Amino acid sequence: MTRWHAPDDLIARYTDGSLPEPDAWSLEKHLEHCTPCATRTSRAAAGGAAGTVLAEVRGAVLRAAAGPAPAPHAATAPTASAPAAPATAAPAASMPAAPVPATAAHPATPPAASAPAAAASASAPVASAGAAPAPAASFRAVGGRFGRVLWAAGPALRGAWTGAVLLVALGALALAYGGGLTGARPLLLAVAPVVPVAGVALSYGRHADPLHEIVAASPAGGLRLVLIRTAAVLAVSVPLLTAAGLLLPAADPRLPRPPAAAAWLLPGLALTLATLALAGFVGCRTAAAVTGGGWLAALAAPVLVDTGAGPAAGLTEQLSRCLTGVQAQGCWAVAAVLCALLLAARRTAYDRLETM
């Protein structure tokens, strides 16, 4: 398989600073995994105008590193050779031929005896200094990882959308148990497929992210970022809304039986994929308005027609036709697959989605 390599003119423009930032980021991403291109770029930078500056910086760093180096090494040298200190002091004290007074050997003994203590006192700060940065480094690593996850999750989870999901789930429970509403479950099932669609609309685009142009032009942008943020939206909305549907009381026996609490999952996935597929043509907000509004209109149109059974019975009957049964769920599954195929075919359209 032939692998792409950066051309010479692209590397030259990168090293002299004339390459646009999005292209420079893409090239830097490529250099992380391509050793030949990274070597060529390093040589081009060393041979250009930046080479002189880099040489000066390197020389200054080496001079600064070489200057204070002897002092720490001299202080820590006894630590490594502390056991050998008594052995070296013995020959010096037992030299008979040297014209040294007998009293000179005695002052030499205390420094030799105190060498282990000095070595221990000199090595104590070194050990404590080496152990101190470990918690801070681990804290920075955890914070950096959490920051990347929070950034990838998208503005929807950092804003008021998560609160809106909780409001929908808790509101349905409050209406059922506190307000005595018998049609709380049909109402929740009608709104649940639209909640992820709204989260997608608030997760990607100029209106949602102030750094959208930079993020979309980076190598991590495009369809990959759209799918990551959509998965984060589904990971929050699906458990909350499904749990709320399971906790709702049974419907009034006088009304038609509503669908199961998890019957909205496949329609919700199909509507979310339809929103993503349509967003490649018209943008996220417009696509969400079309799919979410179309779903609500399809449910509300028969309910608005006065059949004499009441709005709760009409909504439950319409939801049963749309969500209950193998045929209905099979149609939603086919729609989800078709939308996923369209999304894959139009994946390049998301590289610069809503960047202009």
C-alpha positions in Angstrom: 0.0 0.0 0.0 1.4 3.4 -1.0 1.6 5.9 1.8 1.2 9.6 1.3 4.2 11.8 2.1 4.3 15.6 2.4 5.7 17.3 -0.7 8.8 19.5 -0.4 6.9 22.8 -1.1 4.5 22.0 1.8 7.3 21.4 4.2 9.1 24.6 3.1 6.0 26.7 3.6 5.5 25.0 7.1 9.1 25.8 8.2 9.0 29.4 7.0 5.6 30.0 8.7 3.6 30.8 5.5 1.4 27.7 5.7 -2.2 28.4 6.9 -3.0 27.1 10.4 -5.5 24.3 9.4 -3.0 22.9 6.9 -0.1 23.3 9.5 -2.2 21.3 12.0 -2.9 18.6 9.5 0.8 18.3 8.6 1.8 18.2 12.3 -0.7 15.3 12.8 0.9 13.5 9.9 4.4 14.1 11.2 3.4 12.3 14.4 3.2 9.0 12.6 5.5 9.5 9.6 9.2 9.3 10.5 10.6 10.1 6.9 8.5 13.3 6.7 9.4 14.3 10.2 13.1 13.9 9.4 12.8 16.0 6.2 10.9 18.7 8.1 13.6 18.8 10.8 16.3 19.1 8.2 14.4 21.9 6.4 13.9 23.8 9.7 17.6 23.4 10.6 18.7 24.6 7.2 16.4 27.6 7.1 16.2 30.8 9.0 15.0 29.1 12.1 18.2 26.9 12.2 20.3 29.7 13.5 17.8 30.5 16.2 17.5 26.9 17.2 21.3 26.5 17.4 21.5 29.6 19.7 18.7 28.2 21.9 20.4 24.8 22.0 23.7 26.4 23.0 22.1 28.5 25.7 20.3 25.5 27.1 23.6 23.4 27.2 25.5 26.3 28.8 22.8 26.7 31.4 22.8 23.0 32.1 26.6 22.7 32.3 27.0 25.7 34.7 25.3 24.6 37.9 25.8 20.9 37.3 29.0 20.4 39.4 27.5 21.7 42.6 24.6 19.2 42.8 26.9 16.3 41.7 29.5 17.3 44.4 26.8 17.3 47.1 25.3 14.0 46.0 28.5 12.2 45.3 29.1 11.1 48.9 25.6 9.4 48.8 26.7 6.9 46.2 30.2 6.3 47.8 29.3 6.6 51.5 30.1 2.9 52.2 33.6 3.3 50.8 34.5 6.4 52.9 35.9 4.5 55.9 38.0 2.3 53.6 39.7 5.4 52.0 40.2 7.1 55.3 42.2 4.1 56.8 45.2 4.3 54.5 45.5 8.0 55.0 45.6 7.6 58.8 48.2 4.7 58.7 51.0 6.3 56.6 54.1 6.1 58.8 56.6 7.7 56.4 54.8 11.0 56.1 56.2 13.7 58.3 52.8 14.5 59.7 52.3 15.0 63.4 50.4 12.4 65.3 47.7 14.9 66.2 46.9 15.5 62.5 45.4 12.0 62.2 42.8 12.8 64.8 41.2 15.8 63.1 40.9 13.8 60.0 38.7 11.2 61.7 35.6 13.3 62.5 35.0 14.3 58.8 35.3 10.7 57.8 33.0 9.6 60.6 30.5 12.3 59.8 30.5 11.5 56.1 27.6 9.1 56.2 25.5 11.7 58.2 26.4 14.4 55.7 25.5 12.1 52.9 22.2 11.2 54.5 21.4 14.9 55.1 22.4 15.8 51.5 20.4 12.9 50.0 17.2 13.7 52.1 16.3 16.8 50.1 17.0 15.0 46.9 14.6 12.2 47.8 11.9 14.5 49.0 12.3 16.7 45.9 12.0 13.7 43.6 8.9 12.4 45.4 6.9 15.6 45.6 6.0 16.2 41.9 4.4 12.7 41.6 0.9 13.6 42.9 0.9 16.9 40.9 1.9 15.1 37.7 -0.8 12.4 38.2 -3.3 15.2 39.0 -2.4 17.0 35.8 -2.7 13.8 33.8 -6.1 13.1 35.2 -7.2 16.7 34.7 -5.9 16.7 31.1 -7.7 13.4 30.3 -11.0 14.7 31.9 -10.7 17.9 29.9 -10.3 16.1 26.6 -13.3 13.9 27.4 -15.4 16.9 28.4 -14.3 18.7 25.2 -15.1 15.7 23.0 -18.5 15.3 24.7 -19.6 18.6 23.3 -21.4 21.8 24.3 -24.7 20.0 24.8 -23.5 18.2 27.9 -21.7 21.3 29.2 -24.8 23.5 28.8 -28.4 23.4 29.8 -29.3 20.4 27.6 -28.6 17.8 30.4 -30.8 19.8 32.7 -33.5 19.7 30.1 -33.3 15.9 29.8 -33.6 15.6 33.6 -36.6 18.0 33.5 -38.4 15.9 30.9 -37.8 12.7 32.9 -38.7 14.1 36.3 -41.6 16.2 34.9 -43.2 13.0 33.5 -42.9 11.3 36.9 -44.3 14.4 38.7 -47.3 14.6 36.3 -48.0 10.9 36.8 -47.6 10.7 40.6 -48.2 14.3 41.7 -50.7 15.5 39.1 -52.6 12.3 38.5 -52.1 12.5 34.7 -53.1 9.1 33.2 -51.4 9.8 29.8 -47.9 10.5 31.2 -46.3 7.5 29.5 -47.6 8.3 26.0 -46.5 11.9 26.4 -43.0 10.8 27.4 -42.8 8.3 24.5 -43.9 11.1 22.2 -41.2 13.5 23.3 -38.4 11.0 24.0 -37.3 10.4 20.3 -36.9 14.2 19.9 -34.6 14.7 22.9 -31.5 13.2 21.3 -32.2 15.1 18.1 -32.2 18.4 20.1 -29.0 17.3 21.8 -27.3 16.8 18.4 -28.5 20.2 17.2 -26.8 21.8 20.3 -23.6 19.8 20.1 -22.1 20.9 16.7 -22.0 24.1 14.8 -21.1 27.8 15.1 -24.0 28.5 17.3 -23.0 25.9 19.8 -19.2 26.1 20.0 -17.2 29.4 19.9 -14.2 27.5 18.6 -16.1 25.6 16.0 -14.1 26.8 13.0 -10.8 25.8 14.6 -12.2 22.4 15.8 -13.8 21.6 12.5 -10.6 22.3 10.6 -8.4 20.2 12.9 -7.6 16.6 12.1 -9.9 15.4 14.9 -12.9 17.3 13.5 -15.4 16.4 10.9 -17.6 13.3 11.0 -15.6 11.7 13.8 -16.3 14.6 16.2 -20.0 14.6 15.2 -20.3 10.9 16.0 -18.5 11.3 19.3 -20.7 14.1 20.5 -23.8 12.2 19.2 -22.8 9.1 21.2 -22.3 11.3 24.3 -25.8 12.7 23.8 -27.3 9.2 23.5 -25.4 8.0 26.5 -27.1 10.6 28.7 -30.6 10.6 27.2 -31.3 6.9 26.7 -30.8 5.7 30.3 -32.6 8.6 31.9 -35.7 8.5 29.6 -35.9 4.7 29.6 -35.7 4.6 33.4 -38.4 7.3 33.6 -40.7 5.3 31.3 -40.2 2.2 33.5 -41.0 4.1 36.7 -44.3 5.5 35.3 -47.5 3.9 36.6 -49.7 1.7 34.5 -52.1 3.5 32.2 -55.8 3.9 32.8 -57.6 0.6 31.8 -60.1 2.7 29.9 -57.4 4.0 27.6 -55.6 2.0 24.9 -52.5 0.2 26.1 -49.4 2.3 25.4 -46.2 0.9 23.9 -43.4 -0.4 26.1 -41.1 2.0 27.9 -38.2 1.0 25.5 -40.2 1.1 22.3 -38.9 4.6 21.4 -35.2 3.5 21.3 -35.1 2.4 17.7 -37.2 5.3 16.4 -35.0 7.7 18.4 -31.9 6.2 16.8 -33.4 6.4 13.3 -34.4 10.1 13.9 -30.9 10.9 15.2 -29.2 9.3 12.2 -31.6 11.1 9.9 -30.7 14.3 11.5 -27.0 13.6 11.0 -27.5 12.6 7.4 -29.6 15.7 6.6 -27.1 17.9 8.4 -24.5 17.3 5.7 -26.8 19.2 3.4 -28.5 21.9 5.5 -26.7 22.1 8.8 -27.4 20.6 12.2 -30.1 23.0 13.5 -32.2 22.9 10.3 -31.9 19.1 10.1 -33.0 18.8 13.7 -35.9 21.1 13.2 -37.0 19.1 10.1 -36.8 15.6 11.7 -38.0 16.5 15.2 -40.8 18.7 13.9 -41.8 16.0 11.4 -42.1 13.4 14.1 -44.1 15.7 16.4 -46.4 16.7 13.5 -47.0 13.1 12.5 -48.1 12.4 16.1 -50.1 15.5 16.6 -52.1 15.6 13.4 -54.4 12.6 14.2 -54.7 13.8 17.8 -56.0 17.2 16.7 -58.8 15.6 14.8 -61.7 15.3 17.2 -62.6 11.6 17.4 -64.5 11.9 20.7 -62.1 9.6 22.6 -59.9 12.5 24.0 -56.4 13.6 23.2 -54.8 11.0 25.6 -56.5 8.1 23.9 -55.7 9.5 20.4 -52.0 10.0 21.2 -51.8 6.5 22.7 -53.4 4.9 19.6 -51.1 6.9 17.3 -48.0 5.8 19.2 -49.2 2.2 19.2 -49.3 2.3 15.4 -45.9 3.9 15.1 -44.0 2.0 17.8 -45.7 -1.3 18.5 -45.3 -4.4 16.5 -42.6 -6.1 14.4 -43.6 -4.3 11.2 -43.3 -0.8 12.8 -39.9 -1.6 14.5 -38.7 -3.2 11.3 -39.4 -0.1 9.3 -37.5 2.0 11.8 -34.6 -0.4 11.6 -34.5 -0.1 7.8 -34.7 3.7 8.1 -31.8 3.7 10.5 -29.6 1.5 8.2 -30.4 3.7 5.2 -29.6 6.9 7.1 -26.3 5.3 8.3 -25.4 4.4 4.7 -26.1 8.0 3.5 -24.1 9.3 6.4 -21.1 7.2 5.4 -21.4 8.2 1.7 -21.5 11.9 2.7 -18.7 11.7 5.3 -16.5 14.2 3.5 -19.2 16.9 3.7 -18.6 17.1 7.5 -15.0 18.2 7.2 -16.0 21.8 6.8 -19.6 21.7 8.1 -20.8 25.2 9.2 -17.3 26.7 9.0 -18.2 29.5 6.6 
